[in-house]
Amino acid sequence: MGAMAILDLHNTALPSDFVLQGDVCIVGSGPAGCVIAREFSRSSLQVILLESGSFARDPAADELNEIDNIGRPRAHDQWSVRNRIVGGSSHTWGGRCAAFDEIDFQQRDWVPFSGWPIARNDLLPYLDRSAGYLGLAVGSGFSDARFWSLAKLRAPVPELDARLLEPFFWQFSRGLNESYPFEYVRFGRDLVSQISPQTTLVTGATVQRVLTTPEQSNCRGVEFVTPDGHPGTVVASRVILCAGGIENPRILLNSGSAGLGNRHDQVGRYLMDHLRGPIGQFDVTTSHILQRRFGRYNLKRHFFRAGMRLSPVVQRHEGLLNCAAWLGEGLATDDPWDALRRVLSRRSRRYGDVSTVVRNSRFIARGAFEYFSRHNGLPRKLEHLTLDCMSEQVPSPISRVTLSDQRDRFGMRLPRIDWRSSPNEARTMHRLAELVVSEFKRMDLPKPDLAEWVRDRAEIPASFLDVAHPTGTTRISLDPTQGVVDANCEVHDTPNLFVAGSSVFPTGGHCNPTQMIVAMAIRLADHVRIGLGEKVIIEDAVDAR
């Protein structure tokens, strides 16, 4: 496959009437945008891929992520949660992958506005195809008790009571061209060689609005500005917004007189993220058995992390949200594996690293044995060990993104973010913590000392910030009065305008969204290709990485 064309607007002066034309315009080069562009590369489509940033981090691009926050505290450093750069937020993601659970797709009486118009089984083929893009050993069937068969290991006993807690496994992404062992996939790193010459990547193009035909009867392209504020236009028969859970609604709200897809005032509503943090603390000196059972496992040179989640049974019976827990490891400054890695990579000539390795030779030998014989991850020397959890949120129409009166340097109104949480989220975390304590006691495992706010059944601390998972702001719905896009991610009442990413998720589940984002992006790419008369060849995605 030949390399795609690149137009860098940081170094290019545009004529006053500059217009790019293509069959498809993709806005944003994060995981969703990159995957869709790569899916189109096995077609004859002329594709324009627009990215606000460049191949390197740019402070001027970072400034465009400024927000006007009026709700729950959010991460102060927006780079930690949103990256304007080729590859998007894969520059700062944590690599965790898993698919949502079956219950996440269901309409739940105790969770207002829940329910997807598609079922989990509908996504299985796309989850399997996502493995190549994400650098996974397998794309599905690894998150529950089936992991043990997949790893050819016996499930440890005693088991969790499945009526209360179920085992859960996250798989970590691993890039082919890693710059250090087990580095996560960076979607922008090899993008140039992965995209066909029919695609043009335009960097430094900050999209401000979607253009439509009169009466908003059809989408016809987008309008963008260059780094120096010069306007430009892309004309395309299909537009796909892949700019994230904050920018997707911002662009829609800034398009047209009342915003596109907003006839029923739905754009920007139902903003969710994940509330994540420690709910308990373990004694490190007695935690080895916990680390072996609920730590990392290696399978086919890929890492998996074990944990647990609230069972669907207890969720239904007690009206709880989906929520998961795992061990949070705080590494000691003299962790021998870190020291050994530095010594082997010759990045350290300090006597201290060699001394640390020698002093902990038995620790290293035990870790190597467990790694190769029991498929455990390498045990680490810890400063502290916490019980961490992450809960889904209740979809709420008053938790939302609107447009602020404040503006960025191009005159575009900032996203005004009013992120809310509900009492049911705290109640869910309290109950999960109680169940972990009772189950660990029954299983004769070290129990956590619960955090004070959990013992007191208090509100979730303000220190539980957003974790780069903005969700729900352009949600899927069959009914246009209840959402922004239909089951094919096409904006209601605006044909040929599509949205990709977690902003289309009606609910957020308990797990990191990237694998779901990629699977849904593949599904959307298939739909658009078929709509444009292109044949979809499944092998395209199998060989994608």
Order of alpha helices (4+ residues) and beta strands (2+ residues): beta-beta-alpha-beta-alpha-beta-beta-alpha-alpha-beta-alpha-beta-beta-beta-beta-alpha-beta-alpha-beta-beta-alpha-beta-alpha-alpha-alpha-beta-beta-beta-alpha-beta-alpha-beta-alpha-alpha
